[in-house]
Amino acid sequence: MRALVMAVALLATAVSPVAAQSYGPAPDAATTREILSLREAAWRAWFSKDTAAFMRVVPDELIALGWDGGPWSDRAQTIGQMREFAAGGSTLVTLEFPRNVLQQYGDAIILYTSFRLVLKGTNGAMQETTGRGTEIFVRRKGRWVHTGWHLDAVGS
């Protein structure tokens, strides 16, 4: 009988949908709001070329892997990419994060996310990009900073 119960339990685990599974240690609601707000601030600062705001939330040791398959970037290089984007004249129209899963391990949080953004080019054309990301946050001296990300585009 015990073997039958274990077999049924294993089978139930094997066929349960991913959405029903626990993703591990999640931060509390207040921390989740803080992390999502910080992430939003970093993205919006990048797209609006707000270097001061970007530097407040992204530390010197940033490691950034963008969705275009280019080289890994540190904070200075990422700020350079931000300036290049701004010089191109495109503007952010829409920024959404439809799915977010957070895991907290002490003073570190990993955010798995999906994103959708729409840019308006200088000619008025709209360009949509959707993708996924893994973003890392670390708590230092009582505040969270955004230390890295890896993004990939999954279609437009």
Beta strands, then each sheet from edge to edge (+ up, - down):
strand 1: 63-65
strand 2: 91-105
strand 3: 108-120
strand 4: 126-140
strand 5: 143-155
sheet 1: 1+ 5+ 4- 3+ 2-
end
